[in-house]
Amino acid sequence: MKSCWIVVKDHKAALEWREVPVPAPKANEIVIRVRASALNRGELVVGGAVHGGPEKIGGTEAAGEVHAIGAGVTGVKTGDRVFGRVRGGFAEYVAMETAQIIPLPPKLTFEQGAAVPISYITAYEMLYAPYGNLKAGEWLLITGASAGAGVASIQIAKLLGAKTIGTSGSGDKLAKLKALGLDVAIETRGANFADKVKAATGGTGADLIVNLVGGTQFAECVRSAARHGRIAVVGYVDGSVSAEIDLSAVHVNRLEIFGISNAKLTAEEKADATRRFVRDVVPAIADGRIVPVVDRVFEFADMAAAKAHMEASAMVGKIVVRMP
């Protein structure tokens, strides 16, 4: 089968096409015929992406049809439409652990299904217990809100009845986010948004902050936080993994700072997050209250163009690749 590998070359992530055998399902696995997969920035940034070695088949999420079923798997049959987290979704076939199988709602296309697993489950973990604990009426601030996890956070916050503030350097992106339900848009690329956040929230600040930008904006996130505020560290679009921390502000305001990453998740942790996501969010996806946001669909053969589109930070929502 055709597969697209992420390979480290000259300290950069490069794409490489290879022919590999179709995987056979192990116990408690299925193999799906991949119809669509999606790009994730963290996977394609060297230093935080190619876990376990200098190369791997890319793709951490996929949607498709059940092709083969391993021992011990129940509840699915060949031909069923499914989506979920995988390892090696940039291929014509991929294995999926039983605990990651999510039936694809009839309303969703394969492309929409592929846009969900990583960004929406990540957003879910940031916003729900035991981490973000976002409640109805609270304020959520998202820096770099046009990313896949940012868009998902806006939609899930709306489901919870919370209010949202988003930052972006693009007025056009913010307009699209407003159409998706963003309450307050702040156009900026810098660390200069705390005063506007305080003004929007009546002086109290944001109850939960999702920092998708990185270290250069962390101190401003602290300044933007309400008393008992929570700050989620998620991404490093700016390439900065270091930040100033005002310990006095953290101390006095009883702030909580936590990280959300898929890099070192155990199988049990992944299974638990998926199970809770299916319970709390998938019904809203199935009935149309949440519509997965696909920025652009590329054909599988155009993976290089899809990667370039992601690196240009031109998207609002997810970049999806469609298999032949």
C-alpha positions in Angstrom: 0.0 0.0 0.0 1.0 3.6 -0.5 2.2 5.5 2.7 3.6 8.9 3.5 6.4 9.0 6.0 7.7 11.8 8.2 11.5 11.7 8.1 14.0 14.0 9.8 16.5 15.4 7.3 18.9 18.2 8.1 16.9 18.9 11.3 13.7 19.4 9.4 10.6 17.2 8.9 10.4 15.9 5.3 7.8 13.8 3.6 8.7 10.6 1.9 6.5 8.1 -0.1 7.0 4.4 0.5 5.2 1.2 -0.4 4.6 -1.0 2.7 2.5 -4.1 3.4 -1.2 -3.7 4.4 -1.2 -4.1 8.2 -2.9 -7.2 9.8 -5.0 -6.5 12.9 -3.6 -7.7 16.2 -5.8 -8.7 19.1 -8.1 -5.8 20.2 -7.4 -4.0 16.9 -9.2 -3.4 13.7 -7.7 -2.3 10.3 -9.5 0.4 8.5 -9.4 1.4 4.8 -8.5 5.0 5.2 -10.7 7.5 3.4 -9.3 10.7 5.0 -6.7 11.8 7.5 -5.7 15.2 8.8 -2.5 17.2 9.5 -1.4 18.2 13.0 1.4 20.8 13.5 2.9 19.0 16.4 3.5 15.9 14.4 5.4 17.8 11.7 7.7 19.9 13.8 11.0 18.3 14.5 11.8 17.9 18.2 8.2 17.3 19.2 6.9 15.2 16.5 8.9 12.1 15.4 8.6 10.2 18.7 10.5 7.0 19.0 13.0 7.6 16.2 13.9 9.6 13.1 11.1 8.4 10.9 7.5 7.1 11.0 4.4 6.8 8.9 2.6 10.1 9.5 -1.0 10.7 10.5 -2.4 10.5 14.0 -6.1 10.4 13.1 -8.2 8.9 10.4 -11.7 8.1 9.1 -12.6 5.2 7.0 -14.3 1.8 6.7 -13.6 -1.3 8.7 -11.4 -3.6 6.6 -10.4 -6.4 9.0 -11.1 -7.3 12.6 -8.7 -8.7 15.2 -9.3 -11.2 17.9 -11.4 -10.0 20.8 -13.0 -7.1 19.0 -16.8 -6.8 19.2 -19.4 -4.2 18.2 -18.1 -3.5 14.7 -18.3 -5.4 11.4 -16.5 -5.1 8.1 -17.7 -2.1 6.1 -18.7 0.0 9.2 -17.8 3.7 9.0 -15.5 4.7 11.8 -13.1 7.4 12.9 -10.5 7.9 15.7 -6.9 8.3 16.8 -4.3 6.1 15.0 -0.6 5.8 14.4 0.1 5.9 10.6 -3.0 7.5 9.1 -1.1 8.8 6.1 -1.6 5.4 4.4 -4.3 3.5 2.5 -4.8 1.2 5.5 -4.1 1.6 9.2 -4.6 -0.3 12.5 -6.8 1.2 15.1 -7.0 0.2 18.8 -10.5 -1.0 19.9 -10.6 1.7 22.6 -10.2 4.4 19.9 -13.0 3.3 17.6 -15.8 5.9 17.2 -18.7 5.1 14.9 -18.9 7.9 12.2 -22.2 9.7 12.5 -24.3 9.5 9.4 -24.3 13.3 9.0 -20.5 13.4 8.7 -18.3 12.9 5.7 -15.1 11.0 6.0 -13.3 14.4 5.6 -15.2 15.8 8.6 -14.6 12.7 10.6 -10.9 12.9 10.0 -10.9 16.5 11.3 -12.2 15.5 14.8 -10.0 13.0 16.8 -6.9 14.9 17.7 -8.1 18.5 17.9 -11.5 17.9 19.4 -10.3 15.4 22.0 -7.5 17.7 22.9 -9.9 20.6 23.3 -12.2 18.4 25.3 -9.4 17.4 27.7 -8.5 21.1 28.1 -12.0 22.3 28.8 -13.6 19.5 30.8 -12.8 17.9 34.2 -10.3 17.1 35.6 -8.4 19.9 34.0 -10.1 23.0 32.6 -13.4 22.5 34.4 -15.1 25.2 32.2 -18.6 26.1 33.4 -21.5 27.8 31.8 -21.1 31.6 32.1 -17.3 31.5 32.4 -14.9 33.1 30.0 -12.5 31.1 27.9 -9.5 32.9 26.2 -7.8 31.1 23.3 -4.6 32.5 21.9 -4.0 31.6 18.2 -7.7 30.6 18.0 -7.8 29.7 14.3 -5.9 26.4 14.9 -7.8 23.2 14.8 -7.8 22.9 18.6 -8.7 26.5 18.9 -11.8 26.1 16.7 -12.8 23.0 18.6 -12.4 24.9 21.9 -14.8 27.6 20.7 -17.4 25.1 19.6 -17.1 22.9 22.8 -17.2 26.0 25.0 -20.4 27.1 23.3 -21.8 23.6 24.0 -21.0 24.2 27.7 -22.6 27.6 27.7 -19.3 29.5 28.3 -18.2 32.7 26.6 -15.2 32.9 24.3 -12.4 35.4 23.5 -10.0 34.6 20.7 -6.8 36.2 19.5 -5.3 36.1 16.0 -3.1 38.3 13.8 -5.6 38.0 10.9 -8.8 40.0 10.8 -10.2 37.6 8.1 -9.6 34.6 10.4 -11.3 36.3 13.3 -14.3 37.1 11.1 -14.6 33.4 10.3 -14.3 32.5 14.0 -17.0 35.0 14.9 -19.3 33.2 12.4 -18.5 30.0 14.3 -19.6 31.5 17.6 -16.6 33.4 18.9 -17.9 36.1 21.2 -15.0 38.5 21.4 -12.2 38.8 18.8 -8.8 40.5 19.5 -6.7 41.1 16.5 -3.0 40.9 17.5 0.1 38.8 17.0 1.8 40.2 20.1 1.6 39.8 23.9 -0.6 42.8 24.4 -4.1 41.5 24.9 -4.6 41.4 28.7 -6.2 44.8 29.0 -8.7 43.9 26.3 -9.5 40.6 28.0 -10.1 42.4 31.3 -12.3 45.0 29.5 -14.4 42.2 27.8 -14.8 40.4 31.1 -15.8 43.3 33.2 -12.4 43.5 34.8 -12.2 40.0 36.1 -10.2 38.3 33.4 -10.5 34.9 31.7 -11.5 31.8 33.8 -9.7 29.4 31.5 -7.0 30.2 29.0 -5.8 27.9 26.2 -2.4 29.0 25.0 -1.8 27.6 21.5 0.9 30.2 20.7 3.7 29.4 23.1 6.2 30.9 25.4 6.1 34.5 24.1 2.5 34.9 25.2 2.6 32.9 28.4 3.2 35.9 30.7 0.4 37.8 29.1 -1.9 34.8 29.7 -1.0 35.1 33.4 -1.9 38.8 33.3 -5.2 37.9 31.5 -6.3 35.3 34.1 -9.1 35.8 36.6 -8.7 34.8 40.2 -8.8 31.0 40.4 -8.0 31.0 36.6 -6.7 28.0 34.8 -4.0 28.1 32.0 -3.5 25.3 29.6 -0.2 24.9 27.8 -0.8 23.3 24.5 1.3 24.4 21.6 4.4 26.3 20.5 3.6 28.0 17.2 6.1 30.7 18.1 8.8 28.0 18.7 9.4 29.3 22.2 9.3 26.7 25.0 10.6 29.1 27.7 8.5 31.8 29.4 8.5 34.4 32.2 6.4 33.3 35.1 5.1 35.9 37.6 5.0 33.7 40.7 3.4 36.4 42.7 0.4 36.5 40.3 0.1 32.7 40.3 0.3 32.7 44.1 -2.0 35.6 44.9 -4.7 34.6 42.3 -4.5 30.9 43.0 -3.9 30.1 39.4 -3.6 26.6 38.0 -1.2 25.8 35.1 -1.4 22.5 33.3 -0.3 20.9 30.1 -2.2 18.8 27.5 -0.2 16.6 25.1 -0.7 13.3 23.4 3.0 12.6 23.3 3.3 10.4 26.4 -0.3 9.2 26.9 -0.6 5.7 28.1 -3.1 3.4 26.4 -5.3 3.6 29.5 -5.3 7.4 29.5 -6.1 7.5 25.7 -8.9 5.1 26.2 -10.4 7.1 29.1 -10.3 10.4 27.2 -11.9 8.8 24.2 -14.6 7.2 26.2 -15.5 10.4 28.0 -15.4 12.4 24.7 -17.8 9.9 23.1 -20.1 10.4 26.1 -20.0 14.2 26.4 -19.3 15.6 22.9 -20.0 13.1 20.1 -23.8 13.3 20.6 -23.5 17.1 19.7 -21.4 16.2 16.6 -23.9 13.5 15.6 -27.0 15.9 15.9 -25.3 18.9 14.2 -24.8 21.2 17.2 -21.1 20.9 16.5 -20.0 20.8 12.9 -16.3 19.9 12.4 -14.5 22.7 10.7 -12.4 21.6 7.6 -10.3 24.5 6.2 -9.2 22.7 3.1 -9.1 19.2 1.6 -6.0 18.1 -0.3 -5.7 14.9 -2.3 -3.3 12.3 -0.8 -0.8 12.8 -3.6 -0.6 16.5 -2.7 0.7 16.0 0.8 3.5 18.4 0.3 1.1 21.2 -0.6 -1.0 20.3 2.5 2.2 20.5 4.7 3.1 23.9 3.1 -0.4 25.2 3.7 -0.1 24.2 7.4 3.4 25.8 7.8 2.0 29.0 6.3 -0.6 29.1 9.2 -3.2 29.9 6.6 -5.9 27.7 8.0 -9.0 28.1 10.1 -9.8 24.6 11.4 -8.3 21.4 10.1 -6.3 20.6 7.0 -7.5 17.2 5.6 -6.1 14.8 3.1 -8.4 12.6 1.0 -7.3 9.1 0.1 -7.8 7.9 -3.5 
